[in-house]
């Protein structure tokens, strides 16, 4: 935990502590792109599966077509997810795979959350 500053309240001195931050006391930022519930669900599902189709992800996460499309596009634009479009016969198939960048971003996000949990437990 990083120390923020000394305070006095009701005649008592104490130190305000932050549960996030690096060794230098700077506040570390959560990856807001992954932190959003649906996008965290997408990258987590793809982290434990080699790839998933649009419909598999949609069913797994109980999303609408539009909701999944918007969130998957944001992850794709960030380079976290790779999207491949093909046809099975005449039926379009969209397949998603977690990119190396997305895998690293998820690992960093999980490390950050684990550090936050540990800081609170040690608090």
Backbone as a printed PyTorch tensor [residue, N CA C, xyz], in Angstrom:
tensor([[[  0.8290,  -1.1740,   0.0000],
         [  0.0000,   0.0000,   0.0000],
         [  0.8760,   1.2400,   0.0000]],

        [[  0.4820,   2.2100,  -0.7630],
         [  1.2420,   3.4490,  -0.8640],
         [  0.6810,   4.4520,   0.1400]],

        [[  1.5800,   5.1340,   0.8440],
         [  1.1340,   6.1600,   1.7720],
         [  0.8030,   7.4140,   0.9920]],

        [[ -0.2820,   8.0460,   1.3380],
         [ -0.6820,   9.2560,   0.6310],
         [ -0.2450,  10.5040,   1.3920]],

        [[ -0.7280,  10.6750,   2.6250],
         [ -0.3560,  11.8590,   3.4040],
         [ -0.8270,  11.6880,   4.8340]],

        [[ -0.2620,  12.5130,   5.7040],
         [ -0.6630,  12.5090,   7.1130],
         [ -1.8420,  13.4560,   7.2700]],

        [[ -2.7670,  13.0540,   8.0930],
         [ -3.9650,  13.8570,   8.3590],
         [ -4.1850,  13.9240,   9.8580]],

        [[ -4.9510,  14.9040,  10.2720],
         [ -5.3970,  14.9760,  11.6570],
         [ -6.9130,  15.1050,  11.6280]],

        [[ -7.5480,  14.1990,  12.3400],
         [ -9.0030,  14.2490,  12.4760],
         [ -9.3440,  14.0260,  13.9310]],

        [[-10.2100,  14.8520,  14.4280],
         [-10.6680,  14.7540,  15.8060],
         [ -9.4920,  14.6170,  16.7700]],

        [[ -8.4330,  15.3930,  16.5020],
         [ -7.2820,  15.4320,  17.3720],
         [ -6.3320,  14.2560,  17.2500]],

        [[ -6.5730,  13.3350,  16.3150],
         [ -5.6950,  12.1740,  16.1540],
         [ -4.9740,  12.2460,  14.8220]],

        [[ -3.6580,  11.9830,  14.8630],
         [ -2.8660,  11.9130,  13.6370],
         [ -2.9730,  10.5110,  13.0520]],

        [[ -3.0630,  10.4370,  11.7440],
         [ -3.0490,   9.1440,  11.0730],
         [ -2.5760,   9.3440,   9.6460]],

        [[ -2.2330,   8.2540,   9.0000],
         [ -1.7630,   8.2940,   7.6240],
         [ -2.8370,   7.7280,   6.7170]],

        [[ -3.2070,   8.4880,   5.6990],
         [ -4.1150,   7.9790,   4.6830],
         [ -3.3170,   7.0580,   3.7680]],

        [[ -3.8350,   5.8850,   3.5020],
         [ -3.1320,   4.9350,   2.6310],
         [ -4.0000,   4.6200,   1.4310]],

        [[ -3.3440,   4.4060,   0.3250],
         [ -4.0220,   4.0200,  -0.9070],
         [ -3.8540,   2.5260,  -1.1010]],

        [[ -4.8770,   1.8600,  -1.6130],
         [ -4.7660,   0.4250,  -1.8580],
         [ -4.2450,   0.1350,  -3.2510]],

        [[ -4.1020,   1.1580,  -4.0690],
         [ -3.5320,   0.9680,  -5.4000],
         [ -2.3220,   1.8590,  -5.5400]],

        [[ -1.4180,   1.4430,  -6.3750],
         [ -0.2530,   2.2680,  -6.6310],
         [  1.0070,   1.4470,  -6.6540]],

        [[  2.0050,   2.0110,  -7.2520],
         [  3.2840,   1.3440,  -7.3450],
         [  4.1200,   1.6050,  -6.1150]],

        [[  5.3530,   1.1170,  -6.1470],
         [  6.2620,   1.2900,  -5.0220],
         [  6.5390,   2.7620,  -4.7600]],

        [[  6.4250,   3.5840,  -5.8200],
         [  6.6970,   5.0120,  -5.6540],
         [  5.4680,   5.7830,  -5.1750]],

        [[  4.3620,   5.0580,  -4.9250],
         [  3.1520,   5.6970,  -4.4270],
         [  2.2440,   6.2370,  -5.5110]],

        [[  2.6510,   6.0970,  -6.7730],
         [  1.8040,   6.5930,  -7.8520],
         [  0.6170,   5.6560,  -8.0510]],

        [[ -0.5000,   6.2060,  -8.3850],
         [ -1.6970,   5.4040,  -8.5900],
         [ -1.6090,   4.6800,  -9.9300]],

        [[ -1.7440,   3.3770,  -9.8840],
         [ -1.7490,   2.5870, -11.1110],
         [ -3.1700,   2.5710, -11.6500]],

        [[ -3.2870,   2.6380, -12.9410],
         [ -4.5990,   2.6640, -13.5750],
         [ -5.0170,   1.2670, -13.9950]],

        [[ -6.2710,   0.9280, -13.7150],
         [ -6.8470,  -0.3010, -14.2480],
         [ -7.0260,  -0.1240, -15.7470]],

        [[ -6.8990,  -1.1960, -16.4790],
         [ -7.1680,  -1.1630, -17.9110],
         [ -8.6790,  -1.0340, -18.0730]],

        [[ -9.1480,   0.1760, -18.3410],
         [-10.5880,   0.4400, -18.4260],
         [-11.2470,  -0.3380, -19.5580]],

        [[-10.4860,  -0.6640, -20.5820],
         [-11.0400,  -1.4210, -21.6970],
         [-11.4460,  -2.8220, -21.2440]],

        [[-10.6140,  -3.4540, -20.4460],
         [-10.9170,  -4.8040, -19.9590],
         [-11.8190,  -4.7660, -18.7390]],

        [[-11.7300,  -3.7350, -17.9420],
         [-12.4540,  -3.6800, -16.6660],
         [-13.9670,  -3.7180, -16.8490]],

        [[-14.4740,  -3.2530, -17.9600],
         [-15.9100,  -3.2730, -18.2230],
         [-16.3920,  -4.7220, -18.2380]],

        [[-17.5140,  -4.9890, -17.5800],
         [-18.0060,  -6.3460, -17.3370],
         [-18.0890,  -7.2230, -18.5780]],

        [[-18.6920,  -6.7370, -19.6380],
         [-18.8600,  -7.5570, -20.8430],
         [-17.5130,  -7.8460, -21.4930]],

        [[-16.6630,  -6.8340, -21.5880],
         [-15.3590,  -7.0530, -22.2190],
         [-14.4720,  -7.9660, -21.3750]],

        [[-14.5690,  -7.8680, -20.0520],
         [-13.8350,  -8.7980, -19.1940],
         [-14.3400, -10.2170, -19.4220]],

        [[-15.6330, -10.3730, -19.5910],
         [-16.1980, -11.6890, -19.8940],
         [-15.6950, -12.2380, -21.2160]],

        [[-15.6100, -11.3820, -22.2210],
         [-15.1390, -11.8090, -23.5430],
         [-13.6860, -12.2630, -23.4760]],

        [[-12.8070, -11.4330, -22.9190],
         [-11.3880, -11.8040, -22.8930],
         [-11.1460, -13.0000, -21.9830]],

        [[-11.9060, -13.1170, -20.8970],
         [-11.7640, -14.2690, -20.0040],
         [-12.1880, -15.5540, -20.7080]],

        [[-13.2940, -15.5070, -21.4160],
         [-13.7680, -16.6900, -22.1470],
         [-12.7700, -17.0850, -23.2290]],

        [[-12.2170, -16.0990, -23.9100],
         [-11.2490, -16.3990, -24.9660],
         [ -9.9060, -16.8530, -24.3920]],

        [[ -9.5980, -16.4670, -23.1720],
         [ -8.3330, -16.8760, -22.5480],
         [ -8.3120, -18.3690, -22.2520]],

        [[ -9.4780, -18.9450, -22.0230],
         [ -9.5410, -20.3690, -21.6760],
         [-10.0460, -21.2340, -22.8300]],

        [[-10.2920, -20.6220, -23.9680],
         [-10.7040, -21.3410, -25.1750],
         [ -9.8160, -20.8820, -26.3290]],

        [[ -9.4560, -21.8050, -27.1960],
         [ -8.6060, -21.4410, -28.3300],
         [ -9.2900, -20.3930, -29.1980]],

        [[-10.5720, -20.5760, -29.4390],
         [-11.3770, -19.6030, -30.1730],
         [-12.8390, -19.8880, -29.8630]],

        [[-13.6730, -18.8940, -30.1030],
         [-15.1200, -19.0400, -29.9180],
         [-15.8300, -18.3130, -31.0420]],

        [[-16.9320, -18.8920, -31.4760],
         [-17.7340, -18.2330, -32.5060],
         [-18.5660, -17.1260, -31.8580]],

        [[-19.0810, -16.2670, -32.7000],
         [-19.9430, -15.1790, -32.2460],
         [-21.0910, -15.7510, -31.4120]],

        [[-21.7660, -16.7770, -31.9420],
         [-22.9220, -17.3440, -31.2380],
         [-22.5190, -18.0370, -29.9360]],

        [[-21.3610, -18.6710, -29.9100],
         [-20.9040, -19.3000, -28.6720],
         [-20.6650, -18.2500, -27.5890]],

        [[-19.9940, -17.1620, -27.9610],
         [-19.7540, -16.0690, -27.0100],
         [-21.0670, -15.4280, -26.5670]],

        [[-21.9330, -15.1990, -27.5110],
         [-23.2200, -14.5690, -27.2160],
         [-24.0030, -15.4090, -26.2090]],

        [[-24.0640, -16.7200, -26.4390],
         [-24.7960, -17.6040, -25.5330],
         [-24.1010, -17.7240, -24.1820]],

        [[-22.7880, -17.8540, -24.1960],
         [-22.0100, -18.0250, -22.9750],
         [-22.1820, -16.8360, -22.0340]],

        [[-22.2270, -15.6300, -22.6080],
         [-22.2800, -14.4100, -21.8110],
         [-23.6800, -13.8020, -21.7220]],

        [[-24.6580, -14.4810, -22.3400],
         [-26.0560, -14.0120, -22.3380],
         [-26.1700, -12.5740, -22.8440]],

        [[-25.6230, -12.3400, -24.0470],
         [-25.6250, -11.0080, -24.6440],
         [-26.5270, -10.9700, -25.8740]],

        [[-26.9080,  -9.7650, -26.2540],
         [-27.5990,  -9.5830, -27.5160],
         [-26.5580,  -9.4770, -28.6270]],

        [[-26.9940,  -9.6550, -29.8660],
         [-26.0850,  -9.5170, -31.0030],
         [-25.4000,  -8.1500, -30.9910]],

        [[-26.1870,  -7.0980, -30.7990],
         [-25.6490,  -5.7410, -30.8430],
         [-24.6630,  -5.4730, -29.7300]],

        [[-24.9810,  -5.9420, -28.5280],
         [-24.0960,  -5.7180, -27.3860],
         [-22.7550,  -6.4130, -27.6040]],

        [[-22.7900,  -7.6730, -28.0340],
         [-21.5470,  -8.3880, -28.2970],
         [-20.7640,  -7.7150, -29.4200]],

        [[-21.4320,  -7.3060, -30.4660],
         [-20.7560,  -6.6600, -31.6010],
         [-19.9990,  -5.4100, -31.1750]],

        [[-20.6470,  -4.5620, -30.3990],
         [-20.0270,  -3.3030, -29.9720],
         [-18.7950,  -3.5650, -29.1080]],

        [[-18.9240,  -4.4520, -28.1360],
         [-17.8080,  -4.7220, -27.2300],
         [-16.6790,  -5.4660, -27.9280]],

        [[-17.0120,  -6.4110, -28.7760],
         [-15.9820,  -7.1530, -29.5090],
         [-15.2180,  -6.2180, -30.4490]],

        [[-15.9130,  -5.2820, -31.0540],
         [-15.2620,  -4.3300, -31.9570],
         [-14.2570,  -3.4680, -31.1960]],

        [[-14.6180,  -3.0120, -29.9910],
         [-13.6890,  -2.2150, -29.1800],
         [-12.4360,  -3.0140, -28.8510]],

        [[-12.6120,  -4.2870, -28.4990],
         [-11.4670,  -5.1390, -28.1850],
         [-10.6230,  -5.4080, -29.4260]],

        [[-11.2870,  -5.5540, -30.5680],
         [-10.5660,  -5.7830, -31.8230],
         [ -9.7740,  -4.5330, -32.2140]],

        [[-10.3850,  -3.3600, -32.0880],
         [ -9.7040,  -2.1050, -32.4250],
         [ -8.4770,  -1.8810, -31.5490]],

        [[ -8.5240,  -2.3700, -30.3100],
         [ -7.3880,  -2.2280, -29.3940],
         [ -6.3170,  -3.2850, -29.6510]],

        [[ -6.6210,  -4.2460, -30.5010],
         [ -5.6690,  -5.3110, -30.7910],
         [ -5.6940,  -6.4360, -29.7720]],

        [[ -6.6990,  -6.4480, -28.9110],
         [ -6.8060,  -7.4810, -27.8790],
         [ -7.4350,  -8.7670, -28.4240]],

        [[ -8.2920,  -8.6300, -29.4150],
         [ -9.0300,  -9.7610, -29.9740],
         [ -8.8660,  -9.7710, -31.4810]],

        [[ -8.7210, -10.9640, -32.0320],
         [ -8.6750, -11.1330, -33.4930],
         [ -9.9930, -11.7370, -33.9390]],

        [[-10.5170, -11.2150, -35.0240],
         [-11.8050, -11.6430, -35.5540],
         [-11.6090, -12.1700, -36.9670]],

        [[-12.1370, -13.3610, -37.2190],
         [-12.0620, -13.9600, -38.5480],
         [-13.4840, -14.2290, -39.0250]],

        [[-13.7850, -13.7690, -40.2190],
         [-15.1140, -13.9960, -40.7970],
         [-14.9870, -14.9750, -41.9520]],

        [[-15.8950, -15.9410, -41.9890],
         [-15.8930, -16.9460, -43.0460],
         [-17.3210, -17.4100, -43.2820]],

        [[-17.4650, -18.3950, -44.1440],
         [-18.7740, -18.9820, -44.3970],
         [-18.6980, -20.4840, -44.1910]],

        [[-19.7360, -21.0400, -43.5950],
         [-19.9330, -22.4790, -43.5270],
         [-21.1220, -22.7490, -44.4330]],

        [[-20.8180, -23.1850, -45.6620],
         [-21.8790, -23.2530, -46.6670],
         [-22.2660, -21.8310, -47.0050]],

        [[-23.5220, -21.4960, -46.8080],
         [-24.0030, -20.1360, -47.0530],
         [-24.1850, -19.3300, -45.7730]],

        [[-23.8210, -19.9280, -44.6470],
         [-24.0300, -19.2770, -43.3570],
         [-22.7370, -18.5730, -42.9180]],

        [[-22.8310, -17.2660, -42.6440],
         [-21.6330, -16.5510, -42.1860],
         [-21.2200, -17.0270, -40.7890]],

        [[-19.9130, -17.0680, -40.5700],
         [-19.3730, -17.4810, -39.2590],
         [-18.3060, -16.4660, -38.8470]],

        [[-18.4800, -15.9350, -37.6500],
         [-17.5060, -15.0140, -37.0810],
         [-16.8340, -15.7300, -35.9160]],

        [[-15.5230, -15.7680, -35.9690],
         [-14.7220, -16.4770, -34.9710],
         [-13.8140, -15.4810, -34.2580]],

        [[-13.7430, -15.5870, -32.9400],
         [-12.8970, -14.7040, -32.1470],
         [-11.7870, -15.5040, -31.4810]],

        [[-10.6260, -14.8680, -31.3800],
         [ -9.4500, -15.4570, -30.7390],
         [ -8.7640, -14.3440, -29.9520]],

        [[ -8.2340, -14.6870, -28.7810],
         [ -7.5220, -13.6930, -27.9810],
         [ -6.1240, -13.4900, -28.5630]],

        [[ -5.8000, -12.2620, -28.9000],
         [ -4.4790, -11.9240, -29.4440],
         [ -3.4490, -11.9060, -28.3150]],

        [[ -2.1820, -11.9900, -28.6700],
         [ -1.1180, -11.9370, -27.6640],
         [ -1.1960, -10.6490, -26.8510]],

        [[ -1.5200,  -9.5580, -27.5070],
         [ -1.6700,  -8.2730, -26.8030],
         [ -2.7830,  -8.3550, -25.7670]],

        [[ -3.8820,  -8.9830, -26.1390],
         [ -4.9970,  -9.1470, -25.2120],
         [ -4.6470, -10.0650, -24.0570]],

        [[ -3.8850, -11.1120, -24.3420],
         [ -3.4570, -12.0460, -23.2930],
         [ -2.5580, -11.3240, -22.2790]],

        [[ -1.6420, -10.4950, -22.7750],
         [ -0.7680,  -9.7230, -21.8850],
         [ -1.5730,  -8.6890, -21.0860]],

        [[ -2.5220,  -8.0460, -21.7360],
         [ -3.3490,  -7.0480, -21.0550],
         [ -4.1900,  -7.7070, -19.9610]],

        [[ -4.7260,  -8.8790, -20.2390],
         [ -5.5100,  -9.5920, -19.2310],
         [ -4.6180, -10.0080, -18.0670]],

        [[ -3.4230, -10.4920, -18.3520],
         [ -2.4920, -10.8880, -17.2890],
         [ -2.1540,  -9.6830, -16.4090]],

        [[ -1.8940,  -8.5290, -17.0160],
         [ -1.5770,  -7.3180, -16.2520],
         [ -2.7860,  -6.8890, -15.4170]],

        [[ -3.9770,  -6.9800, -15.9800],
         [ -5.2090,  -6.6270, -15.2660],
         [ -5.3880,  -7.5380, -14.0510]],

        [[ -5.1910,  -8.8400, -14.2520],
         [ -5.3460,  -9.7990, -13.1530],
         [ -4.2950,  -9.5710, -12.0700]],

        [[ -3.0570,  -9.2560, -12.4790],
         [ -2.0130,  -8.9300, -11.5070],
         [ -2.4100,  -7.7160, -10.6730]],

        [[ -2.9460,  -6.7050, -11.3420],
         [ -3.3830,  -5.4890, -10.6520],
         [ -4.4860,  -5.8130,  -9.6410]],

        [[ -5.4710,  -6.6100, -10.0640],
         [ -6.5710,  -6.9630,  -9.1720],
         [ -6.0880,  -7.8150,  -8.0020]],

        [[ -5.1620,  -8.7410,  -8.2600],
         [ -4.6090,  -9.5560,  -7.1770],
         [ -3.8670,  -8.6900,  -6.1640]],

        [[ -3.1130,  -7.7100,  -6.6430],
         [ -2.3950,  -6.7920,  -5.7530],
         [ -3.3840,  -5.9750,  -4.9320]],

        [[ -4.4570,  -5.5390,  -5.5450],
         [ -5.4840,  -4.7750,  -4.8450],
         [ -6.1340,  -5.6250,  -3.7600]],

        [[ -6.4740,  -6.8570,  -4.0820],
         [ -7.0820,  -7.7700,  -3.1120],
         [ -6.1250,  -8.0030,  -1.9430]],

        [[ -4.8600,  -8.2460,  -2.2560],
         [ -3.8670,  -8.4950,  -1.2050],
         [ -3.7010,  -7.2590,  -0.3180]],

        [[ -3.6620,  -6.0910,  -0.9170],
         [ -3.5010,  -4.8540,  -0.1360],
         [ -4.6710,  -4.6620,   0.8190]],

        [[ -5.8650,  -4.9590,   0.3660],
         [ -7.0410,  -4.8030,   1.2190],
         [ -7.0170,  -5.8430,   2.3410]],

        [[ -6.6300,  -7.0650,   2.0190],
         [ -6.5720,  -8.1190,   3.0490],
         [ -5.4940,  -7.8250,   4.0890]],

        [[ -4.3790,  -7.2520,   3.6450],
         [ -3.2770,  -6.9340,   4.5540],
         [ -3.5590,  -5.6580,   5.3660]],

        [[ -4.5250,  -4.8730,   4.8600],
         [ -4.8140,  -3.5570,   5.4190],
         [ -5.0920,  -3.5790,   6.8580]]])
